[in-house]
Amino acid sequence: MRKRKLNRFAVALYICMAASGHSASSLLAVVQKKEPHYNTVYAMQCWRRGKTRPRVNKHLDIVDKIEQHFELPEGRLAYLVGLRSTKQYRKVKDVYSQLLQIVRWHLPDDYDQRSEAERREILSWISRNVLPGSTDFGKYQSENSKDKFSVVFPTLPRQWGGQKWMGDIWHKFRENNSGCTVIAPPELVREMRDIVALKTALLPPKGYKRAGRWADTTAQTHVRRYCTIFGLLAADPDGPIRGLGVPVSNLTFGLFIFPDIWDWYLRWYEKKRGFFSSNDLTALYELKGFVRKRTGWIRQHPELGRKLRPVKGLITAGDIARARSNWDKACDEVFEYAIDRVQEIAPLQRIHRDPFTPIIPVLTAKSSLREYKKIGDELLRRMPNERKYPMHAATAVRAYLMFRFAIHLGSRQRNLRELLVCLPGHKPRETRELELLRRGELRWLPDSRTWHVFIPSIAIKNGRSAFFRGRPFEMMLPDIAQLYKWIDRYLTKDRLQLLNGVKDPGTFFVRTLWDTSFDPEHNMNTFHQCWRDMILRYGIFNPYTNRGAIKGLLPHGPHAVRDVLATHLLKTTGSYELASFAIQDSLEAVMKHYARFLPHEKVARAAEEVNKVWRRGGSRRVAYRGDPAGMTQIVCRRRGRRNLVRDTSKLVFL
């Protein structure tokens, strides 16, 4: 294991404490003039060991007092932390601690010297353009996420969507609301475990059938949806959520065979949103899979009928008795119900949010990809000094390579974050091994001296589509704009810096490990957050600091790169097929999703051809004269020239 290298702030704090003979608790008692809290003592111990650095305002106040106690120059320790001064940014209030660094990044150096009106204007701009919830959909999410409802499965493996139970901590976050977050009962846990085990197993158990196999990420998506559905059923009907009030002990997947339950669920969400969305259709498709003949999990488990209990206003004892007596008939009825509801809701569904809103300035530019490339250029201009700030420099290099890989590959987020790496001089993994892992690999080919990306089709979301037809995705990364130089630097220096002595997970992109207790491999949330931080720092143009690349850009995730690639190719080539090649998607999907950006481009292209008549200069008068020799003489009253041609049918008039 590689020994952790202490940062300069940790070294300075260690020297000050060692010279004065202070421990963390005794130094805090002196500077705070009171008995320190154990959390603050632990935080200072982490600073001294180089695990973390002071970030929040109350910790920066302690750094101020330590400077005064040791009679250090003002801002000396703050500079080592990476801030210009700990006395800056004191006016920033009501901001979550994890967003303070981003807020500080967007504040100008003379923030404290500006008037109160100017400070309010700057913070207002940051709130609208940088912080979460700036769009209409973000405000909707922020408002509706205050009242949470879910059923948690703490014993379910994390790769299948299990969550750690936080106990009474949930109630501290819910002091002002009446959300419903409860632990799943043992019977429901067994049902969920059986479903996920059946759908993710290499082969289904003897006696059971299934339609398709889930990857772990697919299992997580489905489990989260079931957690929400059961949480809604268990929520208090008299509370703000207006749930169904089913006792937690009565929750079971057997409730899904009653159409009245689904009607209530669909109406609840329609009332909350004001319309139906694609999520409702997805839930109905999953219901069809549960009760389908031969392969439906609920259909293959009629013993679920013994767990059913009446639900006030929806399910009576008579309904339960009829379902128990003929389980197949009950499954057939709810299957037909799902088919009818899909046909009725499909024409009514609306898009809840416009996915293109954050990147509209890029998509509406003449060259979308050239406009988006400005983010990478800005990142290189603002690259931190690797000698002074090695960890920040490593993070910036990782962000730049994430940006370059996303543009060159056009792959989805999952394939990027799970991409393995085979270092030069090592043997690449076999295709069979990658198929079992469901991951791709970045390889160095010594013969051609190129970096090559290989992703098996089973690791791609639409690997069975007409585009792939079961064939793997292979691409050679081009050595342009010093891409290979950055890859070599990242693998030899920056990646090791980010790992901070933790065991190598084998993936190309790894997390920033200030503390060795974290998992070094990216998950969906951490990878998305890394990309978002890159956009917040280098993508959004700030008129008060003149930092950032694109005016009007809003925070977004890595999936937006696929939108930029497809739109750029559609606008520059007019080819749906070429756009589908860039993002490895079907022609129909590209035509449906991206056609909105092409009509005015087609009109502009047609107008360009028409306008060529006027750009060629002057009008032309053509006279045709036949002669006995079979020649056709064309007299062109333009620049005084005569032209002779043999076949007038080949003439093209522009």
C-alpha positions as CSV (number, residue, x, y, z in Angstrom):
1,M,0.0,0.0,0.0
2,R,1.4,3.4,-1.0
3,K,2.0,5.7,1.9
4,R,-0.2,8.8,2.0
5,K,1.6,12.1,1.2
6,L,0.7,14.9,3.6
7,N,-0.6,18.1,2.1
8,R,1.1,21.4,3.1
9,F,-1.7,22.4,5.4
10,A,-1.4,19.2,7.4
11,V,2.4,19.6,7.6
12,A,2.1,23.2,8.9
13,L,-0.6,22.3,11.5
14,Y,1.5,19.3,12.6
15,I,4.6,21.5,13.1
16,C,2.6,24.2,15.1
17,M,1.1,21.6,17.4
18,A,4.3,19.7,17.9
19,A,6.3,22.8,18.7
20,S,3.7,23.9,21.3
21,G,3.1,20.5,22.7
22,H,-0.7,20.7,22.0
23,S,-3.0,17.9,21.2
24,A,-6.1,18.4,19.1
25,S,-8.3,18.7,22.1
26,S,-6.0,21.0,24.1
27,L,-5.5,23.3,21.2
28,L,-9.2,23.6,20.5
29,A,-9.8,24.2,24.2
30,V,-7.4,27.1,24.1
31,V,-8.6,28.8,20.8
32,Q,-12.3,28.2,21.5
33,K,-12.0,28.9,25.2
34,K,-14.4,26.1,26.0
35,E,-14.6,22.3,26.0
36,P,-14.4,21.2,22.4
37,H,-17.0,18.9,20.8
38,Y,-15.8,15.5,19.9
39,N,-16.7,16.0,16.3
40,T,-14.5,19.0,16.1
41,V,-11.6,17.2,17.7
42,Y,-11.9,14.3,15.2
43,A,-12.0,16.9,12.4
44,M,-8.8,18.4,13.5
45,Q,-7.1,15.0,13.9
46,C,-8.1,14.3,10.3
47,W,-6.6,17.7,9.2
48,R,-3.3,16.9,10.9
49,R,-3.1,13.4,9.3
50,G,-3.9,14.8,5.9
51,K,-7.2,13.0,5.5
52,T,-9.3,16.1,5.0
53,R,-9.1,19.9,5.1
54,P,-11.3,22.5,6.7
55,R,-14.1,23.5,4.3
56,V,-17.2,24.7,6.2
57,N,-17.4,28.2,7.8
58,K,-17.2,27.0,11.4
59,H,-14.0,25.1,10.7
60,L,-12.5,28.2,8.9
61,D,-13.2,30.2,12.0
62,I,-11.1,27.7,13.9
63,V,-8.3,28.2,11.4
64,D,-8.5,32.0,12.0
65,K,-8.2,31.5,15.7
66,I,-5.2,29.1,15.3
67,E,-3.4,31.7,13.2
68,Q,-4.0,34.3,15.9
69,H,-2.9,31.9,18.7
70,F,0.4,31.1,17.0
71,E,0.8,34.7,15.8
72,L,1.0,33.7,12.1
73,P,0.6,36.1,9.3
74,E,-3.1,36.6,8.4
75,G,-4.3,34.1,5.9
76,R,-1.2,32.0,6.1
77,L,-3.0,28.7,6.9
78,A,-5.9,29.7,4.7
79,Y,-3.5,29.9,1.8
80,L,-2.3,26.4,2.5
81,V,-5.9,25.2,2.6
82,G,-6.4,26.6,-0.9
83,L,-8.4,29.7,-0.1
84,R,-7.4,33.3,-0.6
85,S,-8.5,34.3,2.9
86,T,-10.6,32.7,5.6
87,K,-12.2,36.1,6.2
88,Q,-13.7,36.1,2.8
89,Y,-17.1,34.7,1.9
90,R,-18.5,35.3,5.4
91,K,-21.7,36.7,3.9
92,V,-22.5,33.5,2.2
93,K,-25.4,32.0,4.2
94,D,-28.0,29.3,3.8
95,V,-25.8,27.2,1.6
96,Y,-25.2,23.5,2.1
97,S,-21.7,22.7,3.2
98,Q,-21.0,20.5,0.2
99,L,-21.7,23.4,-2.1
100,L,-19.6,26.0,-0.3
101,Q,-16.5,25.3,-2.5
102,I,-18.5,25.9,-5.7
103,V,-19.9,29.1,-4.3
104,R,-16.5,30.3,-3.3
105,W,-15.2,29.5,-6.7
106,H,-17.8,31.8,-8.3
107,L,-17.2,34.7,-5.9
108,P,-14.9,37.5,-7.1
109,D,-11.7,38.3,-5.2
110,D,-13.1,41.7,-4.0
111,Y,-16.4,40.2,-2.8
112,D,-16.0,41.5,0.7
113,Q,-15.2,45.0,-0.5
114,R,-18.3,45.3,-2.7
115,S,-21.5,47.0,-1.5
116,E,-24.4,45.0,0.0
117,A,-26.5,45.4,-3.1
118,E,-23.7,44.0,-5.3
119,R,-23.1,41.1,-3.0
120,R,-26.8,40.2,-3.1
121,E,-26.7,40.5,-6.9
122,I,-23.8,38.1,-7.1
123,L,-25.3,35.6,-4.8
124,S,-28.6,35.8,-6.7
125,W,-26.8,35.0,-10.0
126,I,-25.0,32.1,-8.3
127,S,-28.4,30.8,-7.0
128,R,-30.0,31.0,-10.5
129,N,-27.1,29.6,-12.6
130,V,-25.0,27.4,-10.3
131,L,-26.9,25.9,-7.4
132,P,-29.3,23.0,-7.8
133,G,-33.0,23.8,-8.4
134,S,-32.5,26.8,-10.7
135,T,-34.8,25.5,-13.4
136,D,-38.5,25.1,-13.2
137,F,-38.1,21.3,-12.9
138,G,-35.5,21.7,-10.3
139,K,-37.8,23.9,-8.2
140,Y,-40.5,21.3,-8.6
141,Q,-38.1,18.6,-7.4
142,S,-36.9,20.6,-4.5
143,E,-40.4,21.3,-3.3
144,N,-41.7,17.8,-3.7
145,S,-38.7,16.1,-2.2
146,K,-39.3,17.6,1.2
147,D,-41.8,14.9,2.0
148,K,-40.0,11.6,1.3
149,F,-41.6,8.2,1.2
150,S,-39.8,4.9,0.7
151,V,-39.4,1.4,2.0
152,V,-35.7,0.6,2.7
153,F,-34.1,-2.8,2.3
154,P,-30.9,-2.6,4.4
155,T,-30.1,-6.3,4.2
156,L,-30.2,-6.3,0.4
157,P,-26.7,-6.1,-1.2
158,R,-25.8,-2.6,-2.3
159,Q,-25.2,-3.7,-5.9
160,W,-28.9,-4.6,-6.0
161,G,-30.2,-1.4,-4.6
162,G,-30.0,-2.0,-0.8
163,Q,-29.6,1.1,1.4
164,K,-28.2,1.5,4.8
165,W,-30.8,2.2,7.5
166,M,-30.1,5.6,9.1
167,G,-32.4,5.0,12.1
168,D,-33.4,8.1,14.0
169,I,-31.3,10.3,11.7
170,W,-34.1,10.2,9.2
171,H,-36.4,11.9,11.7
172,K,-33.9,14.7,12.3
173,F,-34.1,15.5,8.6
174,R,-37.9,15.3,8.7
175,E,-38.6,17.7,11.6
176,N,-40.9,19.9,9.4
177,N,-42.7,17.2,7.4
178,S,-44.3,13.8,7.8
179,G,-42.5,11.6,5.3
180,C,-42.7,7.9,5.4
181,T,-39.3,6.0,5.3
182,V,-39.5,2.6,7.0
183,I,-37.7,-0.7,7.0
184,A,-39.1,-3.4,4.8
185,P,-40.7,-6.3,6.8
186,P,-38.9,-9.7,6.6
187,E,-41.5,-11.2,4.2
188,L,-41.1,-8.4,1.8
189,V,-37.3,-8.6,2.0
190,R,-37.5,-12.2,1.0
191,E,-39.8,-11.5,-1.9
192,M,-37.5,-8.7,-3.2
193,R,-34.4,-10.9,-2.8
194,D,-36.1,-13.8,-4.7
195,I,-37.0,-11.4,-7.6
196,V,-33.6,-9.9,-7.9
197,A,-31.8,-13.2,-7.5
198,L,-34.0,-14.8,-10.3
199,K,-33.5,-11.9,-12.7
200,T,-29.7,-11.4,-12.1
201,A,-28.6,-15.1,-11.9
202,L,-26.6,-16.5,-14.8
203,L,-29.2,-19.2,-15.2
204,P,-32.7,-19.3,-13.5
205,P,-33.3,-21.9,-10.8
206,K,-34.8,-25.2,-11.8
207,G,-38.6,-24.9,-12.1
208,Y,-38.7,-21.2,-12.7
209,K,-38.7,-19.2,-16.0
210,R,-37.8,-15.6,-16.8
211,A,-37.7,-13.2,-19.8
212,G,-34.3,-11.6,-20.0
213,R,-31.5,-11.1,-17.4
214,W,-30.9,-8.0,-15.4
215,A,-27.5,-6.3,-14.9
216,D,-26.8,-5.0,-11.4
217,T,-27.5,-1.4,-12.5
218,T,-30.8,-2.5,-13.9
219,A,-31.6,-4.3,-10.6
220,Q,-30.8,-1.1,-8.8
221,T,-33.3,0.9,-11.0
222,H,-36.1,-1.6,-10.4
223,V,-35.5,-1.9,-6.7
224,R,-35.6,1.9,-6.3
225,R,-38.9,2.0,-8.1
226,Y,-40.4,-0.7,-5.9
227,C,-39.1,1.1,-2.8
228,T,-41.0,4.2,-3.9
229,I,-44.2,2.3,-4.7
230,F,-44.3,0.5,-1.4
231,G,-43.4,3.7,0.5
232,L,-46.4,5.4,-1.1
233,L,-48.7,2.6,-0.2
234,A,-47.5,2.7,3.4
235,A,-47.7,6.5,3.8
236,D,-50.2,8.1,6.1
237,P,-53.4,9.0,4.2
238,D,-53.9,12.0,6.5
239,G,-50.4,13.3,6.1
240,P,-49.0,15.6,3.4
241,I,-48.2,12.6,1.2
242,R,-51.8,11.4,1.2
243,G,-50.7,7.7,0.9
244,L,-52.8,4.6,1.1
245,G,-52.1,3.8,4.7
246,V,-51.3,0.0,4.2
247,P,-49.7,-1.4,7.3
248,V,-46.0,-2.1,6.7
249,S,-46.4,-5.7,7.8
250,N,-49.1,-6.2,5.1
251,L,-46.9,-5.0,2.2
252,T,-46.3,-7.7,-0.4
253,F,-45.8,-8.0,-4.2
254,G,-49.1,-9.9,-4.2
255,L,-50.9,-6.5,-4.0
256,F,-49.9,-5.9,-7.6
257,I,-52.5,-8.3,-9.0
258,F,-55.3,-5.9,-8.1
259,P,-56.1,-3.3,-10.8
260,D,-57.6,-1.0,-8.2
261,I,-54.2,-0.6,-6.5
262,W,-52.7,0.5,-9.9
263,D,-55.6,2.9,-10.6
264,W,-55.0,4.6,-7.3
265,Y,-51.2,4.8,-7.9
266,L,-51.7,6.3,-11.4
267,R,-54.2,8.8,-10.3
268,W,-52.0,9.8,-7.3
269,Y,-49.1,10.6,-9.5
270,E,-51.3,12.3,-12.2
271,K,-52.7,14.6,-9.5
272,K,-49.3,15.4,-8.1
273,R,-47.7,16.2,-11.5
274,G,-50.8,17.4,-13.4
275,F,-50.2,14.9,-16.2
276,F,-49.1,11.4,-17.0
277,S,-45.4,10.7,-17.7
278,S,-43.2,8.0,-19.2
279,N,-42.6,6.7,-15.6
280,D,-46.2,5.6,-15.5
281,L,-45.9,3.6,-18.7
282,T,-42.7,2.0,-17.4
283,A,-44.5,0.9,-14.2
284,L,-47.2,-0.7,-16.3
285,Y,-44.7,-2.5,-18.5
286,E,-43.1,-3.9,-15.4
287,L,-46.5,-5.0,-14.2
288,K,-47.0,-6.9,-17.4
289,G,-43.7,-8.6,-16.9
290,F,-44.7,-9.7,-13.4
291,V,-47.9,-11.4,-14.5
292,R,-47.0,-12.6,-18.0
293,K,-47.7,-16.2,-18.8
294,R,-44.8,-18.7,-18.2
295,T,-42.2,-16.1,-17.2
296,G,-44.1,-13.7,-14.7
297,W,-42.6,-13.9,-11.2
298,I,-46.0,-13.2,-9.5
299,R,-47.7,-15.7,-11.7
300,Q,-45.2,-18.4,-10.6
301,H,-45.8,-17.7,-6.9
302,P,-49.5,-18.2,-6.1
303,E,-48.5,-18.6,-2.4
304,L,-48.4,-14.7,-2.3
305,G,-52.2,-14.9,-2.0
306,R,-51.9,-16.2,1.5
307,K,-50.1,-12.9,2.5
308,L,-52.9,-10.6,1.2
309,R,-54.9,-8.5,3.6
310,P,-57.9,-6.2,2.8
311,V,-57.1,-2.5,2.0
312,K,-59.7,-0.1,3.1
313,G,-61.7,1.3,0.1
314,L,-59.9,-0.8,-2.5
315,I,-59.5,-4.5,-1.7
316,T,-62.1,-6.5,0.1
317,A,-62.0,-10.0,1.6
318,G,-64.1,-11.2,-1.3
319,D,-61.5,-9.9,-3.8
320,I,-58.7,-11.7,-2.0
321,A,-60.8,-15.0,-1.9
322,R,-61.4,-14.8,-5.6
323,A,-57.7,-14.2,-6.3
324,R,-56.6,-17.1,-4.1
325,S,-59.1,-19.5,-5.7
326,N,-57.9,-18.8,-9.3
327,W,-54.5,-17.1,-9.3
328,D,-53.9,-17.5,-13.1
329,K,-57.2,-15.8,-13.8
330,A,-56.3,-12.8,-11.5
331,C,-53.0,-12.5,-13.3
332,D,-54.7,-12.5,-16.7
333,E,-57.1,-9.8,-15.6
334,V,-54.4,-7.5,-14.4
335,F,-52.4,-8.2,-17.6
336,E,-55.3,-7.1,-19.7
337,Y,-55.7,-4.1,-17.5
338,A,-52.1,-3.1,-18.0
339,I,-52.5,-3.4,-21.8
340,D,-55.6,-1.2,-21.8
341,R,-54.0,1.4,-19.5
342,V,-50.8,1.6,-21.7
343,Q,-52.9,2.3,-24.7
344,E,-54.9,5.0,-22.9
345,I,-52.0,6.8,-21.2
346,A,-49.5,6.7,-24.1
347,P,-51.2,9.5,-26.1
348,L,-51.6,11.5,-22.9
349,Q,-48.1,11.3,-21.6
350,R,-46.0,14.5,-21.4
351,I,-42.3,15.2,-20.9
352,H,-41.8,16.3,-17.3
353,R,-38.7,18.3,-18.2
354,D,-36.8,19.3,-21.3
355,P,-33.5,17.4,-21.1
356,F,-32.0,20.0,-23.5
357,T,-32.6,23.0,-21.3
358,P,-29.2,23.1,-19.5
359,I,-27.3,22.9,-22.9
360,I,-29.5,25.1,-25.1
361,P,-26.7,27.6,-25.7
362,V,-24.6,24.8,-27.1
363,L,-27.3,23.1,-29.2
364,T,-28.4,26.3,-30.8
365,A,-24.8,27.3,-31.8
366,K,-23.8,27.0,-35.4
367,S,-21.2,24.4,-34.5
368,S,-22.4,22.7,-31.3
369,L,-19.4,20.5,-30.7
370,R,-17.0,23.4,-31.3
371,E,-18.9,25.5,-28.7
372,Y,-18.9,22.6,-26.2
373,K,-15.2,22.1,-26.7
374,K,-14.6,25.4,-25.1
375,I,-15.1,23.7,-21.7
376,G,-12.0,21.5,-22.3
377,D,-10.0,24.5,-23.4
378,E,-11.0,26.5,-20.3
379,L,-10.1,23.5,-18.1
380,L,-6.6,23.4,-19.6
381,R,-6.2,27.2,-19.0
382,R,-7.2,26.9,-15.4
383,M,-5.2,23.7,-14.7
384,P,-3.9,23.9,-11.1
385,N,-0.2,23.8,-10.4
386,E,0.7,20.2,-9.8
387,R,3.6,21.1,-7.4
388,K,1.5,23.4,-5.2
389,Y,-1.8,21.5,-5.4
390,P,-1.1,17.9,-6.5
391,M,-4.5,16.6,-5.6
392,H,-6.4,19.4,-7.2
393,A,-4.3,19.0,-10.3
394,A,-5.0,15.3,-10.4
395,T,-8.7,16.0,-10.1
396,A,-8.5,18.5,-13.0
397,V,-6.7,16.0,-15.2
398,R,-9.3,13.3,-14.5
399,A,-12.0,15.8,-15.4
400,Y,-10.3,16.7,-18.7
401,L,-10.0,13.0,-19.6
402,M,-13.6,12.4,-18.7
403,F,-14.5,15.2,-21.0
404,R,-12.3,13.9,-23.9
405,F,-13.4,10.3,-23.5
406,A,-17.1,11.2,-23.5
407,I,-16.8,13.2,-26.7
408,H,-14.7,10.6,-28.6
409,L,-16.6,7.6,-27.5
410,G,-20.2,8.9,-27.3
411,S,-20.8,6.2,-24.7
412,R,-23.2,6.2,-21.8
413,Q,-22.2,7.2,-18.3
414,R,-22.1,3.6,-17.0
415,N,-19.7,2.4,-19.7
416,L,-17.4,5.4,-19.0
417,R,-17.2,4.9,-15.2
418,E,-16.9,1.1,-15.4
419,L,-14.2,1.2,-18.1
420,L,-11.3,-0.9,-17.0
421,V,-7.7,-0.2,-17.9
422,C,-4.9,-2.5,-19.1
423,L,-1.6,-0.7,-18.5
424,P,1.2,-1.0,-21.2
425,G,3.1,-4.2,-20.8
426,H,0.2,-6.1,-19.4
427,K,-2.0,-8.7,-21.1
428,P,-5.5,-7.5,-22.0
429,R,-8.4,-9.3,-20.4
430,E,-10.1,-12.0,-22.5
431,T,-13.5,-11.2,-24.1
432,R,-15.2,-13.8,-22.0
433,E,-13.9,-12.2,-18.8
434,L,-15.2,-8.8,-19.9
435,E,-18.6,-10.3,-20.8
436,L,-18.8,-11.9,-17.3
437,L,-17.9,-8.5,-15.7
438,R,-20.1,-6.6,-18.2
439,R,-17.5,-4.0,-18.6
440,G,-15.3,-2.5,-21.3
441,E,-11.5,-2.0,-21.3
442,L,-9.0,0.5,-22.4
443,R,-6.0,-1.2,-23.9
444,W,-2.5,-0.2,-25.2
445,L,-1.7,-1.8,-28.6
446,P,2.1,-1.9,-28.9
447,D,2.0,-2.8,-32.6
448,S,0.1,0.3,-33.7
449,R,1.1,2.3,-30.5
450,T,-2.5,3.3,-30.0
451,W,-5.0,3.3,-27.2
452,H,-7.9,1.0,-28.0
453,V,-11.4,0.8,-26.3
454,F,-13.2,-2.5,-26.4
455,I,-16.7,-2.9,-24.9
456,P,-18.6,-6.2,-25.3
457,S,-22.2,-5.8,-26.5
458,I,-23.6,-7.4,-23.3
459,A,-22.1,-4.4,-21.3
460,I,-24.0,-1.9,-23.5
461,K,-27.6,-0.9,-22.7
462,N,-28.8,-1.3,-26.3
463,G,-26.3,-4.1,-27.2
464,R,-29.0,-6.2,-28.7
465,S,-30.3,-3.4,-31.0
466,A,-30.0,-3.4,-34.7
467,F,-26.9,-1.1,-34.4
468,F,-24.7,-3.6,-32.5
469,R,-26.4,-7.0,-33.4
470,G,-24.4,-8.6,-30.6
471,R,-21.1,-7.3,-31.9
472,P,-18.7,-5.4,-29.5
473,F,-18.0,-1.7,-29.6
474,E,-14.4,-1.1,-30.7
475,M,-12.7,2.2,-31.2
476,M,-9.2,3.6,-31.5
477,L,-8.7,6.8,-29.6
478,P,-7.0,9.5,-31.8
479,D,-3.8,11.0,-30.7
480,I,-4.9,14.6,-31.3
481,A,-4.6,17.6,-29.0
482,Q,-2.1,15.7,-26.9
483,L,-4.6,13.1,-25.7
484,Y,-2.0,10.4,-25.3
485,K,0.2,12.7,-23.3
486,W,-2.6,13.4,-20.8
487,I,-3.5,9.7,-20.6
488,D,0.1,8.8,-19.8
489,R,0.4,11.5,-17.2
490,Y,-2.9,10.4,-15.6
491,L,-1.9,6.8,-15.4
492,T,1.7,7.4,-14.1
493,K,1.0,10.2,-11.6
494,D,-2.5,11.6,-11.2
495,R,-4.4,8.3,-10.8
496,L,-2.0,7.2,-8.0
497,Q,-2.5,10.6,-6.4
498,L,-6.2,10.2,-6.4
499,L,-6.1,6.6,-5.0
500,N,-4.0,8.0,-2.1
501,G,-2.7,4.5,-1.2
502,V,-6.0,2.6,-1.6
503,K,-6.1,-0.7,-3.4
504,D,-6.5,-0.2,-7.2
505,P,-10.0,-1.1,-8.3
506,G,-8.8,-1.6,-12.0
507,T,-11.1,1.1,-13.4
508,F,-9.6,4.0,-15.5
509,F,-11.5,6.7,-13.6
510,V,-11.2,6.6,-9.8
511,R,-12.6,8.8,-7.0
512,T,-10.7,11.5,-5.1
513,L,-9.8,9.7,-1.9
514,W,-9.1,12.2,0.9
515,D,-10.1,9.5,3.3
516,T,-9.0,5.8,2.7
517,S,-12.3,4.5,4.1
518,F,-14.2,5.2,0.8
519,D,-14.6,2.9,-2.1
520,P,-12.2,4.0,-4.8
521,E,-14.5,3.0,-7.7
522,H,-17.1,5.5,-9.0
523,N,-20.8,4.8,-8.7
524,M,-23.5,6.5,-10.6
525,N,-23.9,9.4,-8.2
526,T,-20.2,10.1,-7.7
527,F,-19.4,10.0,-11.4
528,H,-22.3,12.3,-12.1
529,Q,-21.1,14.7,-9.4
530,C,-17.6,14.8,-10.7
531,W,-18.9,15.8,-14.1
532,R,-21.2,18.4,-12.6
533,D,-18.4,19.9,-10.6
534,M,-16.4,20.3,-13.8
535,I,-19.3,22.1,-15.5
536,L,-19.8,24.3,-12.5
537,R,-16.2,25.4,-12.4
538,Y,-15.1,25.5,-16.0
539,G,-18.3,25.4,-18.1
540,I,-20.6,28.1,-16.8
541,F,-19.4,31.6,-17.7
542,N,-19.3,33.9,-14.7
543,P,-19.6,37.7,-15.6
544,Y,-18.2,38.7,-12.2
545,T,-15.0,36.6,-12.4
546,N,-14.7,36.2,-16.2
547,R,-14.1,32.5,-15.6
548,G,-16.0,29.8,-17.4
549,A,-16.5,28.9,-21.1
550,I,-20.1,29.3,-22.2
551,K,-22.7,31.9,-21.4
552,G,-26.1,30.7,-20.4
553,L,-24.9,27.1,-19.7
554,L,-26.5,25.3,-16.7
555,P,-25.3,22.4,-14.7
556,H,-25.8,19.0,-16.4
557,G,-24.5,15.4,-16.4
558,P,-22.3,13.4,-18.8
559,H,-25.3,12.1,-20.8
560,A,-25.6,15.6,-22.3
561,V,-22.5,14.9,-24.4
562,R,-24.5,12.4,-26.5
563,D,-27.0,15.2,-27.2
564,V,-24.3,17.5,-28.3
565,L,-22.7,14.9,-30.6
566,A,-25.9,14.0,-32.3
567,T,-27.1,17.6,-32.7
568,H,-23.7,18.7,-34.1
569,L,-23.7,16.0,-36.7
570,L,-27.3,16.6,-37.7
571,K,-26.7,20.3,-38.1
572,T,-23.4,20.0,-40.0
573,T,-24.2,16.9,-42.2
574,G,-28.0,16.6,-42.1
575,S,-27.5,12.8,-41.7
576,Y,-29.5,10.9,-39.1
577,E,-27.5,7.8,-39.9
578,L,-24.2,9.5,-39.1
579,A,-25.6,10.9,-35.9
580,S,-26.8,7.4,-34.8
581,F,-23.2,6.1,-35.5
582,A,-21.7,8.7,-33.2
583,I,-23.9,7.8,-30.2
584,Q,-24.4,4.1,-31.1
585,D,-28.2,4.3,-31.2
586,S,-30.9,3.4,-33.6
587,L,-31.9,5.6,-36.5
588,E,-35.5,5.8,-35.2
589,A,-34.4,7.0,-31.7
590,V,-32.2,9.7,-33.2
591,M,-35.0,10.9,-35.5
592,K,-37.5,11.0,-32.7
593,H,-35.2,12.6,-30.1
594,Y,-33.1,15.1,-32.1
595,A,-35.3,16.1,-35.1
596,R,-36.3,19.3,-33.3
597,F,-32.9,20.9,-34.1
598,L,-32.9,20.1,-37.8
599,P,-35.8,21.8,-39.6
600,H,-34.5,25.3,-39.5
601,E,-31.1,23.9,-40.6
602,K,-32.7,22.3,-43.6
603,V,-34.4,25.5,-44.5
604,A,-31.2,27.4,-44.2
605,R,-29.4,24.9,-46.4
606,A,-32.1,25.2,-49.1
607,A,-32.0,29.0,-48.9
608,E,-28.2,28.8,-49.3
609,E,-28.6,27.0,-52.6
610,V,-31.2,29.4,-53.9
611,N,-29.0,32.4,-52.9
612,K,-26.1,31.1,-55.0
613,V,-27.9,32.5,-58.0
614,W,-27.5,36.0,-56.7
615,R,-24.0,35.6,-55.4
616,R,-22.5,34.6,-58.8
617,G,-22.9,38.2,-60.0
618,G,-25.1,39.6,-62.7
619,S,-28.0,38.0,-64.7
620,R,-27.3,35.7,-67.5
621,R,-29.0,35.7,-70.9
622,V,-28.6,32.5,-72.9
623,A,-29.3,32.2,-76.6
624,Y,-29.4,28.8,-78.4
625,R,-28.3,28.5,-82.1
626,G,-28.3,25.3,-84.0
627,D,-25.7,24.7,-86.8
628,P,-25.5,22.1,-89.6
629,A,-22.4,20.5,-88.0
630,G,-24.5,19.2,-85.1
631,M,-22.9,21.7,-82.7
632,T,-25.0,23.7,-80.4
633,Q,-23.7,27.2,-79.8
634,I,-24.6,28.9,-76.6
635,V,-24.2,32.6,-76.5
636,C,-23.8,33.7,-72.9
637,R,-24.2,37.4,-72.3
638,R,-21.8,37.3,-69.4
639,R,-18.3,38.6,-69.4
640,G,-18.5,38.5,-73.3
641,R,-17.8,34.7,-73.6
642,R,-19.1,32.2,-76.1
643,N,-19.3,28.5,-75.3
644,L,-19.7,25.5,-77.6
645,V,-21.1,22.2,-76.3
646,R,-22.1,19.0,-78.0
647,D,-24.9,17.9,-75.7
648,T,-27.2,20.5,-74.2
649,S,-28.9,17.8,-72.0
650,K,-25.8,17.8,-69.8
651,L,-26.1,21.5,-69.0
652,V,-26.9,22.4,-65.4
653,F,-28.2,25.9,-64.8
654,L,-27.6,27.4,-61.3
